[in-house]
Amino acid sequence: MLQGILTQCCFPQLSYLSTAVRDLIRIDFITALPNEIAFKILCYLDTTSLCKAAQVSQKWRRMADDDVVWHKMCEQHIDRKCTKCGWGLPLLERKRLRDWKRQQQLRATGRGLNQWSPNLTPIPDDSDSTDMTKTPSLNGSSKRSTDSFTSDVLVKSPEISKRQRIEESYFTKPKFRPWKDVYKDRFKVGTNWKYGRCSTKTVSGHKNGVMCLQFDDNILATGSYDSTIMIWDIETGECIRTLRGHTSGIRALQFDGKKLISGSLDRTLRVWNWRTGECVANYGGHTEGIIALHFEGNLLVSGSIDKTVKVWNFEDKSTFCLTGHKDWVNAVKLDSASRTIFSASDDCTVRLWDLDTRRTIRVFEGHVGQVQQVTLLPAEYEPDDVEPEDVDDGTSSTASTMDLHATSIPPFRSTFEDWPSTRPQPPRYMLTAVLNSNVRL
């Protein structure tokens, strides 16, 4: 009968039927499907589409804003480059990204929190508060007891259906900071870095040139040719304390939560308790000024104008010297996992040293300018496919046993066939900064 009616209709009537039927056959699949499948579908959307989906209806908004979806979005983008869009976001809270992964996997399957879920730090119900570490308890303590932890799965009674309990677990007021807010914070920081949007704060106090610095959280440490090290509060811009003891300019420093180590042109290394300003130890050994240092764990490496690299072991109090460079050693990087050291020098080379044999494993040659810095890239880093350089300035960098500008670059690790199986191999990629205006990978 319907077929007969359609054959009798003219084109304007068919057009009207098409318009009318189009609205009648629309299905709200997000509402019709189980939550687990709806979440799976939403996880395929990009950020823009997900925000638009949240404007469709209240039901869509609750689903599109859920932590399951935005955790997936954060996992794809934070501290990595997304394989879909090529966009990456900075990592600001490492612990939260780890702790929530297991919980969101449970929620995506409808199980929610249980005794196997990770311990999580809740935030206050006040949405204006975003500080995760300064939540006061009722008794005035800065920490909250585990009794105050509440699950986001609310089971009211056995009579409530399973699906209703699942929906309540997703849509009740969150007790933790939403992943959408986390993503928004990273996106804002990443975008500001990309387009150069920033605020500038100037701190002044040194009486001569500032030659080195390091910052962590709200603390900034600077070393100067005026022979002092100044510790600054980044938020207020005030100098917390000044470390005095060196008799010549400070050329290198590094600090962690417990200590600060400085290298000076007075040929000494000093270890400081930067929180109190006390000089804990003073090490001498170089015959010329120290212009580079790096420490990890119980090992400290220093580079000097005397063309040597020295290794200091705080555990057994031993020290030894690595010789081979023909000019100043400008930068050193220690990789304690592989027990190797990278050193950059004014002799236009970078050397890779083995801490166990105390010998040079490889010399990276080819730079026509003095190498000022070397930075090791993380193990998971893989460069995008790049075209060969358009301009050949005669500065093609080569390692002693392989051509880095070959059409097919052989894996760095494959050259260490006799590497001990008891320890990881050295980092595969590094960056070098050279005085011929180049930065090279």
C-alpha positions as CSV (number, residue, x, y, z in Angstrom):
1,M,0.0,0.0,0.0
2,L,2.8,2.4,0.9
3,Q,4.6,1.5,-2.4
4,G,1.4,2.3,-4.3
5,I,1.0,5.7,-2.5
6,L,4.5,6.7,-3.3
7,T,4.2,5.8,-7.0
8,Q,1.1,8.2,-7.1
9,C,3.0,11.1,-5.5
10,C,4.4,14.0,-7.5
11,F,7.9,15.4,-6.8
12,P,6.7,18.2,-4.3
13,Q,4.8,15.6,-2.4
14,L,7.8,13.2,-2.2
15,S,9.9,16.1,-1.0
16,Y,7.5,16.8,1.8
17,L,7.4,13.1,2.8
18,S,11.2,13.1,2.8
19,T,11.3,16.1,5.1
20,A,8.7,14.7,7.5
21,V,10.1,11.2,7.6
22,R,13.6,12.4,8.2
23,D,12.6,13.8,11.6
24,L,10.5,10.7,12.5
25,I,13.3,8.2,12.0
26,R,16.0,10.1,14.0
27,I,17.2,8.0,17.0
28,D,18.9,9.4,20.0
29,F,21.5,6.6,20.0
30,I,23.3,8.0,23.1
31,T,20.1,7.6,25.2
32,A,19.1,4.3,23.5
33,L,22.5,2.5,23.8
34,P,24.0,1.2,27.1
35,N,26.4,3.7,28.7
36,E,29.4,1.6,28.0
37,I,28.8,1.6,24.2
38,A,27.9,5.3,24.3
39,F,31.2,6.1,26.0
40,K,33.0,4.0,23.5
41,I,31.5,6.1,20.6
42,L,32.2,9.4,22.3
43,C,35.8,8.5,22.9
44,Y,36.3,8.5,19.1
45,L,35.4,12.2,18.9
46,D,38.0,15.0,18.8
47,T,37.8,17.9,21.4
48,T,35.7,20.2,19.2
49,S,33.2,17.6,18.3
50,L,32.9,16.5,21.9
51,C,32.2,20.0,23.1
52,K,29.5,20.3,20.4
53,A,28.0,17.0,21.4
54,A,27.6,18.4,24.9
55,Q,25.3,21.1,23.5
56,V,22.8,18.6,22.1
57,S,20.8,17.9,25.2
58,Q,21.2,17.4,29.0
59,K,21.7,13.7,28.6
60,W,24.4,14.2,25.9
61,R,26.0,16.8,28.1
62,R,26.3,14.5,31.1
63,M,27.8,11.7,28.9
64,A,30.1,14.0,26.9
65,D,31.5,15.6,30.1
66,D,32.0,12.4,31.9
67,D,35.4,11.5,33.2
68,V,35.6,8.3,31.2
69,V,35.6,10.2,28.0
70,W,37.9,13.0,29.0
71,H,40.3,10.7,30.6
72,K,40.7,9.0,27.2
73,M,41.2,12.4,25.7
74,C,43.9,13.3,28.2
75,E,45.6,10.0,27.8
76,Q,45.9,10.6,24.0
77,H,47.2,14.1,24.3
78,I,49.0,14.8,27.6
79,D,52.8,14.4,27.5
80,R,52.6,12.9,24.0
81,K,51.6,13.7,20.4
82,C,48.2,12.4,19.4
83,T,48.4,10.0,16.5
84,K,45.0,11.3,15.2
85,C,45.5,15.1,15.3
86,G,49.2,15.5,15.9
87,W,48.5,17.8,18.9
88,G,50.2,17.3,22.2
89,L,49.7,18.9,25.7
90,P,52.2,19.5,28.5
91,L,52.3,17.2,31.5
92,L,51.6,19.1,34.7
93,E,50.4,16.4,37.2
94,R,52.2,13.1,36.6
95,K,50.8,11.2,39.6
96,R,47.1,12.0,38.8
97,L,47.5,10.6,35.2
98,R,48.8,7.3,36.6
99,D,46.4,6.9,39.5
100,W,43.2,7.5,37.5
101,K,44.0,5.2,34.6
102,R,42.9,2.1,36.4
103,Q,39.8,3.7,37.9
104,Q,38.6,5.0,34.6
105,Q,39.0,1.6,33.0
106,L,36.8,0.2,35.8
107,R,34.2,2.9,35.3
108,A,34.2,2.4,31.5
109,T,33.1,-1.2,32.1
110,G,30.4,-0.1,34.7
111,R,32.3,-1.5,37.7
112,G,33.2,1.8,39.3
113,L,35.4,2.1,42.4
114,N,36.1,-0.9,44.6
115,Q,38.7,-2.4,46.9
116,W,41.1,-2.9,43.9
117,S,40.9,0.7,42.8
118,P,43.9,3.0,43.4
119,N,43.9,5.4,46.3
120,L,42.9,8.8,45.1
121,T,43.2,12.3,46.7
122,P,39.8,14.0,46.7
123,I,39.3,17.7,46.3
124,P,36.8,19.9,48.2
125,D,33.2,20.1,46.9
126,D,33.7,23.8,46.4
127,S,34.3,24.1,42.6
128,D,36.3,27.3,43.0
129,S,39.1,25.4,44.8
130,T,41.6,23.8,42.5
131,D,44.6,23.3,44.9
132,M,44.9,19.5,45.3
133,T,47.4,19.6,48.1
134,K,46.1,22.2,50.6
135,T,42.7,20.8,51.6
136,P,42.3,21.4,55.4
137,S,40.5,18.9,57.5
138,L,38.1,19.6,60.3
139,N,40.7,19.2,62.9
140,G,43.1,21.7,61.3
141,S,45.5,19.1,59.9
142,S,46.7,19.6,56.3
143,K,46.0,15.9,55.5
144,R,42.7,14.2,55.3
145,S,42.1,10.7,56.7
146,T,41.0,7.8,54.5
147,D,37.6,7.9,56.2
148,S,36.8,11.1,54.2
149,F,37.4,9.3,50.9
150,T,34.0,8.7,49.2
151,S,33.3,6.5,46.3
152,D,31.6,8.0,43.2
153,V,29.5,4.8,43.0
154,L,26.4,5.2,45.0
155,V,24.3,2.0,45.6
156,K,21.2,3.1,47.5
157,S,19.3,-0.2,47.7
158,P,19.1,-3.7,46.2
159,E,15.9,-2.8,44.5
160,I,17.5,-0.2,42.2
161,S,18.2,-1.7,38.9
162,K,21.8,-2.3,37.7
163,R,21.5,0.3,34.9
164,Q,20.1,2.9,37.3
165,R,22.9,2.4,39.7
166,I,25.4,2.7,36.8
167,E,23.8,5.9,35.6
168,E,23.9,7.4,39.1
169,S,27.5,6.5,39.4
170,Y,28.3,8.5,36.3
171,F,26.1,11.5,36.9
172,T,26.3,12.2,40.6
173,K,28.3,15.2,41.7
174,P,32.0,14.4,41.2
175,K,34.2,14.3,44.3
176,F,37.4,14.6,42.3
177,R,38.6,17.2,39.9
178,P,37.0,16.4,36.5
179,W,39.3,15.3,33.7
180,K,37.8,17.9,31.5
181,D,39.2,20.6,33.7
182,V,42.6,18.9,33.7
183,Y,42.5,18.8,29.9
184,K,41.4,22.5,29.8
185,D,44.3,23.5,31.9
186,R,46.8,21.7,29.7
187,F,45.2,23.0,26.6
188,K,45.4,26.5,27.8
189,V,49.1,26.2,28.7
190,G,49.9,24.4,25.5
191,T,48.2,27.0,23.4
192,N,49.9,29.8,25.2
193,W,53.3,28.2,24.6
194,K,52.4,27.7,20.9
195,Y,51.4,31.3,20.2
196,G,53.8,33.0,22.7
197,R,51.1,34.3,25.0
198,C,52.7,34.8,28.4
199,S,53.2,37.2,31.3
200,T,56.7,38.4,32.2
201,K,58.2,38.8,35.6
202,T,61.7,40.2,36.2
203,V,63.8,39.5,39.3
204,S,66.9,41.5,39.9
205,G,69.6,41.4,42.6
206,H,72.8,40.0,41.1
207,K,75.6,42.5,40.6
208,N,77.0,40.8,37.6
209,G,76.0,38.6,34.7
210,V,73.7,35.6,35.4
211,M,75.4,32.5,33.9
212,C,73.2,29.6,35.0
213,L,69.8,28.9,36.4
214,Q,67.3,26.2,37.3
215,F,63.7,26.3,38.4
216,D,61.3,23.8,39.9
217,D,57.7,24.6,41.0
218,N,57.9,28.0,42.7
219,I,61.7,28.0,43.3
220,L,64.3,29.6,41.0
221,A,68.1,29.3,41.6
222,T,70.5,31.6,39.7
223,G,74.3,31.6,39.6
224,S,76.3,34.7,38.7
225,Y,79.7,36.1,37.9
226,D,79.3,38.0,41.2
227,S,80.3,34.7,42.9
228,T,76.8,34.2,44.6
229,I,73.8,31.9,44.1
230,M,70.4,33.4,44.8
231,I,67.3,31.4,45.6
232,W,64.0,33.1,44.5
233,D,60.3,32.7,45.1
234,I,58.9,32.7,41.5
235,E,55.4,33.7,42.7
236,T,56.5,36.8,44.7
237,G,59.8,37.6,42.9
238,E,61.5,37.9,46.2
239,C,65.0,36.6,47.0
240,I,64.6,33.9,49.7
241,R,68.3,33.6,50.5
242,T,71.8,34.2,49.0
243,L,74.5,31.5,49.0
244,R,78.0,32.8,49.5
245,G,81.3,30.9,49.6
246,H,82.7,30.7,46.1
247,T,85.5,33.1,45.3
248,S,84.8,33.4,41.5
249,G,81.9,33.3,39.1
250,I,79.3,30.5,39.2
251,R,79.0,28.8,35.8
252,A,76.9,25.7,36.6
253,L,74.3,24.6,39.2
254,Q,71.6,22.0,39.7
255,F,69.3,21.4,42.7
256,D,66.7,18.9,43.9
257,G,64.5,18.8,47.0
258,K,67.4,18.3,49.3
259,K,70.6,19.9,47.9
260,L,72.1,22.3,45.4
261,I,75.4,21.6,43.8
262,S,77.3,24.5,42.1
263,G,80.4,24.7,39.9
264,S,82.6,27.7,39.9
265,L,85.5,29.3,38.0
266,D,87.4,29.0,41.4
267,R,87.9,25.3,40.4
268,T,85.6,23.9,43.2
269,L,82.3,22.2,43.5
270,R,80.1,23.1,46.5
271,V,77.1,21.2,47.9
272,W,74.5,23.4,49.7
273,N,71.5,22.9,51.7
274,W,69.6,25.5,49.8
275,R,66.7,25.6,52.3
276,T,69.0,26.8,55.1
277,G,71.9,28.3,53.1
278,E,74.5,26.0,54.7
279,C,77.5,24.8,52.6
280,V,77.6,21.1,53.3
281,A,80.7,20.1,51.3
282,N,83.5,21.6,49.2
283,Y,85.2,19.5,46.4
284,G,88.3,20.3,44.6
285,G,90.1,18.4,41.9
286,H,90.0,20.3,38.6
287,T,93.0,22.3,37.7
288,E,90.9,25.0,36.0
289,G,87.4,26.5,36.4
290,I,84.3,24.3,36.3
291,I,81.7,25.2,33.7
292,A,79.4,22.2,33.6
293,L,77.9,19.7,36.0
294,H,75.1,17.1,36.2
295,F,74.1,14.7,39.0
296,E,71.7,11.7,39.3
297,G,71.4,9.7,42.4
298,N,74.8,9.2,44.0
299,L,76.8,10.2,40.9
300,L,78.0,13.7,40.0
301,V,79.7,14.6,36.7
302,S,81.6,17.8,36.1
303,G,83.2,19.4,33.0
304,S,86.0,21.9,33.2
305,I,88.2,24.4,31.3
306,D,91.1,21.9,32.0
307,K,89.6,19.7,29.2
308,T,88.6,16.8,31.5
309,V,85.4,15.2,32.8
310,K,85.4,14.2,36.5
311,V,83.0,11.7,38.0
312,W,82.2,11.8,41.8
313,N,80.6,9.0,43.7
314,F,78.9,10.2,46.9
315,E,78.3,6.7,48.1
316,D,81.8,5.3,48.3
317,K,83.6,8.8,48.1
318,S,85.5,7.8,45.0
319,T,86.4,10.0,42.0
320,F,88.0,9.5,38.7
321,C,88.9,11.5,35.6
322,L,88.0,11.0,32.0
323,T,90.4,12.5,29.5
324,G,90.1,12.7,25.7
325,H,88.7,16.2,24.8
326,K,91.2,18.7,23.3
327,D,89.4,21.8,24.5
328,W,87.0,23.1,27.2
329,V,84.2,20.7,28.2
330,N,81.1,22.9,28.0
331,A,78.3,20.4,29.0
332,V,77.9,17.0,30.5
333,K,74.9,14.7,30.8
334,L,74.8,11.6,32.9
335,D,72.5,8.7,32.1
336,S,72.7,6.6,35.3
337,A,70.5,3.8,33.9
338,S,73.0,2.9,31.1
339,R,75.9,4.1,33.2
340,T,77.1,6.4,30.4
341,I,78.1,10.1,30.1
342,F,77.7,12.5,27.1
343,S,80.1,15.4,27.1
344,A,80.2,18.4,24.7
345,S,83.4,20.4,24.0
346,D,84.9,23.3,22.3
347,D,86.9,20.8,20.2
348,C,83.7,20.5,18.1
349,T,82.9,17.0,19.3
350,V,80.5,15.1,21.6
351,R,81.9,12.1,23.4
352,L,80.0,9.1,24.8
353,W,81.7,7.6,27.8
354,D,81.2,4.2,29.6
355,L,81.4,4.6,33.4
356,D,82.3,1.0,34.0
357,T,85.3,0.8,31.5
358,R,86.0,4.6,31.9
359,R,86.6,4.8,28.1
360,T,85.1,6.6,25.2
361,I,82.5,4.5,23.4
362,R,82.0,6.9,20.5
363,V,83.0,10.3,19.3
364,F,80.5,12.4,17.4
365,E,82.4,14.5,14.9
366,G,81.5,16.9,12.1
367,H,80.5,20.1,13.8
368,V,82.4,23.1,12.6
369,G,81.6,25.1,15.7
370,Q,82.2,24.6,19.4
371,V,79.5,22.4,20.9
372,Q,77.9,24.3,23.9
373,Q,75.1,22.0,25.0
374,V,74.0,18.4,24.7
375,T,70.5,17.2,25.8
376,L,69.4,13.6,25.9
377,L,65.9,12.8,24.6
378,P,63.6,10.2,26.3
379,A,63.6,6.6,25.2
380,E,60.1,6.8,23.8
381,Y,61.0,9.7,21.5
382,E,60.8,9.0,17.7
383,P,61.4,11.8,15.2
384,D,58.9,12.5,12.5
385,D,59.9,11.9,8.9
386,V,61.9,14.9,7.8
387,E,63.2,16.0,4.5
388,P,66.9,16.4,4.0
389,E,68.2,19.9,4.7
390,D,67.8,22.4,1.8
391,V,71.1,24.1,2.4
392,D,74.4,22.3,2.8
393,D,76.6,24.4,4.9
394,G,79.3,21.8,5.1
395,T,78.5,21.1,8.8
396,S,77.0,17.6,8.3
397,S,77.4,15.9,11.7
398,T,78.6,12.3,11.6
399,A,79.3,9.7,14.2
400,S,82.5,7.7,14.0
401,T,80.8,4.6,12.6
402,M,77.7,5.7,10.8
403,D,76.3,8.5,8.5
404,L,73.4,10.3,10.2
405,H,72.4,11.9,6.9
406,A,72.0,8.6,5.1
407,T,68.7,7.9,3.4
408,S,67.9,5.2,5.9
409,I,69.3,5.9,9.4
410,P,70.4,2.7,11.1
411,P,69.1,2.3,14.7
412,F,71.5,3.8,17.2
413,R,71.1,0.8,19.5
414,S,72.1,-1.7,16.8
415,T,75.7,-0.5,16.9
416,F,76.2,-1.8,20.5
417,E,76.2,-5.5,19.7
418,D,78.4,-6.4,22.6
419,W,76.6,-4.2,25.1
420,P,76.1,-5.9,28.5
421,S,72.6,-7.4,28.9
422,T,72.6,-6.4,32.6
423,R,71.9,-2.7,31.9
424,P,70.0,-0.6,29.4
425,Q,71.7,0.8,26.3
426,P,72.4,4.6,26.0
427,P,69.7,7.0,24.9
428,R,69.1,6.8,21.2
429,Y,68.7,10.5,20.4
430,M,70.3,13.7,21.6
431,L,70.3,17.4,20.7
432,T,73.4,19.5,20.3
433,A,73.7,23.3,20.3
434,V,76.7,24.7,18.4
435,L,78.3,28.1,18.0
436,N,77.7,27.9,14.2
437,S,74.1,28.9,14.9
438,N,72.8,25.3,14.5
439,V,70.9,22.9,16.8
440,R,71.2,19.3,15.6
441,L,69.4,16.0,16.3
